[in-house]
Amino acid sequence: MPFSAELVRDFVNTYDVEADADELSSPAELALWLRDRGLSGPGDRAGDDDLLTALALREGLRAALRRERADLPALPLTVGVGGDGLPELVPAGEGVRAGLSAIAAASVGASWDRLKVCAEGTCQRAFIDSSRNRSRSWCSMRVCGNRTKTRAYRARKRGSRRLQGSNTDTV
């Protein structure tokens, strides 16, 4: 998969819904996350407004991956022409905002239809669907798929049980 799909997936997964753990809980952590991926320079600092923009972008992308309406924050992007002659979004500016713009620009591309959010309501992790027919629903069949299928099985069994009488004989 292209780097852009991995970047968007990793950014959305900075918040673990199930564990309620956030990798981007402070402006410093946001700056470090962007720096580690080459999206900002060593001297770039993030402010509280940058963090709020990043969190809004992340949750907007998560909603869009669920194919829901998403209002993404305004970021400085320009339209350029790529090496293949097709228009592309190009991050404008510099620093942390340019790094966030690069993530927004990466979400627009041919690999978007391969990005999904896990159908398990308690999980919501983003993943890249590499199946041939793009029908994968869960980030992991062993964990989330198993949970969902087990719950459905138990619900079916619970609905099909008949009340049985006592097994003792009364004469």
KOLVO-912922 format. One line per 2 residues: number of its first residue (from 1); their letters; for each residue x, y, z of C-alpha. Coordinates in Angstrom, 3 decimals. Layout:
# KOLVO-912922
NUM> a> X:Y:Z; ...;
//
This chain:
# KOLVO-912922
1> mp> 0.000:0.000:0.000; 1.150:3.532:-0.655;
3> fs> 2.793:5.529:2.106; -0.183:7.898:2.216;
5> ae> -2.595:5.152:3.275; -0.246:4.051:6.038;
7> lv> 0.179:7.636:7.213; -3.572:8.220:7.464;
9> rd> -4.092:4.844:9.183; -1.344:5.552:11.724;
11> fv> -2.661:9.053:12.404; -6.235:7.855:13.001;
13> nt> -4.902:5.104:15.273; -3.157:7.589:17.577;
15> yd> -6.330:7.323:19.642; -7.179:3.841:20.897;
17> ve> -10.948:3.880:21.448; -11.040:0.610:23.372;
19> ad> -8.289:1.533:25.839; -9.159:5.269:25.823;
21> ad> -5.450:5.997:25.268; -4.311:8.993:23.234;
23> el> -0.797:9.327:21.793; -1.521:12.988:21.079;
25> ss> -2.477:14.177:24.545; -0.279:17.294:24.466;
27> pa> 1.143:19.722:21.906; 4.636:18.329:22.547;
29> el> 3.481:14.785:21.727; 1.879:16.041:18.515;
31> al> 5.108:17.771:17.457; 7.110:14.629:18.261;
33> wl> 4.701:12.372:16.322; 4.944:14.599:13.253;
35> rd> 8.734:14.913:13.580; 9.162:11.117:13.820;
37> rg> 7.393:10.774:10.453; 9.319:13.552:8.739;
39> ls> 6.301:15.854:8.618; 7.858:18.663:10.652;
41> gp> 11.323:19.858:11.512; 13.287:19.465:14.740;
43> gd> 12.641:23.074:15.757; 8.901:23.060:15.069;
45> ra> 6.705:23.464:18.119; 2.987:22.799:18.416;
47> gd> 0.545:24.943:20.325; -2.805:24.194:21.899;
49> dd> -4.611:25.337:18.739; -2.477:22.948:16.663;
51> ll> -3.442:20.099:18.981; -7.143:20.942:18.703;
53> ta> -6.806:21.029:14.906; -5.020:17.651:14.923;
55> la> -7.687:16.040:17.102; -10.488:17.434:14.928;
57> lr> -8.685:16.199:11.802; -8.182:12.746:13.309;
59> eg> -11.803:12.292:14.369; -13.023:13.770:11.093;
61> lr> -10.943:11.230:9.181; -12.251:8.426:11.427;
63> aa> -15.833:9.496:10.675; -15.058:9.710:6.955;
65> lr> -13.580:6.199:7.060; -16.871:5.032:8.572;
67> re> -18.420:6.686:5.490; -20.179:9.267:7.663;
69> ra> -20.314:12.985:7.051; -17.194:14.595:8.431;
71> dl> -16.381:18.265:8.887; -12.624:18.519:8.645;
73> pa> -10.801:21.595:9.957; -9.499:24.135:7.451;
75> lp> -5.838:23.491:6.683; -3.500:25.323:4.292;
77> lt> -3.454:23.180:1.144; -2.757:24.169:-2.437;
79> vg> -3.560:22.331:-5.641; -0.514:21.307:-7.632;
81> vg> 0.255:19.004:-10.506; 1.976:15.730:-9.704;
83> gd> 4.558:13.883:-11.757; 1.781:11.977:-13.503;
85> gl> 0.122:15.183:-14.683; -2.885:14.781:-12.371;
87> pe> -3.902:17.436:-9.842; -2.920:16.773:-6.251;
89> lv> -3.211:18.532:-2.929; 0.091:19.899:-1.693;
91> pa> 0.681:21.039:1.909; 1.337:24.757:2.165;
93> ge> 3.300:26.607:4.799; 5.692:25.069:7.228;
95> gv> 5.890:23.595:10.684; 3.222:21.614:12.488;
97> ra> 0.350:22.974:10.385; 2.146:21.842:7.209;
99> gl> 2.536:18.380:8.763; -1.184:18.215:9.498;
101> sa> -1.858:19.456:5.970; 0.286:16.616:4.628;
103> ia> -1.927:14.126:6.478; -5.075:15.737:5.056;
105> aa> -3.528:15.694:1.568; -2.554:12.033:1.999;
107> sv> -6.175:11.129:2.647; -7.082:12.198:-0.883;
109> ga> -5.920:9.509:-3.221; -6.411:6.203:-4.933;
111> sw> -5.836:4.213:-1.737; -8.722:5.863:0.174;
113> dr> -11.129:3.069:-0.755; -8.750:0.580:0.903;
115> lk> -8.821:2.448:4.218; -11.560:1.427:6.651;
117> vc> -12.466:1.590:10.316; -13.092:-1.643:12.210;
119> ae> -16.791:-2.532:12.312; -16.468:-3.613:15.961;
121> gt> -18.002:-0.695:17.855; -15.602:-0.899:20.783;
123> cq> -12.511:-0.936:18.541; -12.756:1.660:15.736;
125> ra> -9.126:1.126:14.625; -8.288:2.139:11.090;
127> fi> -6.861:-0.557:8.818; -5.915:-1.087:5.197;
129> ds> -8.197:-3.605:3.500; -5.904:-5.641:1.273;
131> sr> -8.535:-8.222:0.350; -9.165:-8.628:-3.354;
133> nr> -12.832:-7.621:-3.222; -12.386:-5.021:-0.449;
135> sr> -14.895:-6.761:1.810; -12.931:-6.914:5.065;
137> sw> -14.875:-5.529:8.044; -12.590:-5.922:11.045;
139> cs> -9.052:-4.881:11.830; -8.437:-8.421:13.096;
141> mr> -10.560:-11.489:12.503; -9.017:-13.203:15.549;
143> vc> -10.036:-10.437:17.937; -12.747:-8.103:16.645;
145> gn> -14.274:-10.479:14.099; -14.409:-13.233:16.700;
147> rt> -16.065:-10.921:19.254; -18.727:-9.843:16.787;
149> kt> -19.469:-13.345:15.531; -19.547:-14.792:19.047;
151> ra> -22.013:-12.122:20.183; -24.245:-12.837:17.170;
153> yr> -24.075:-16.602:17.806; -24.999:-16.172:21.477;
155> ar> -27.883:-13.869:20.574; -29.224:-16.439:18.096;
157> kr> -28.910:-19.226:20.649; -30.548:-17.170:23.352;
159> gs> -33.499:-16.455:21.040; -33.954:-20.089:20.015;
161> rr> -33.973:-21.667:23.469; -37.219:-23.237:24.551;
163> lq> -38.278:-23.307:28.110; -38.015:-26.872:29.310;
165> gs> -39.915:-28.407:32.141; -38.461:-30.205:35.059;
167> nt> -36.847:-33.588:34.450; -38.282:-35.075:37.632;
169> dt> -41.106:-37.564:37.432; -44.207:-36.876:39.402;
171> v> -46.539:-39.784:39.968;
//
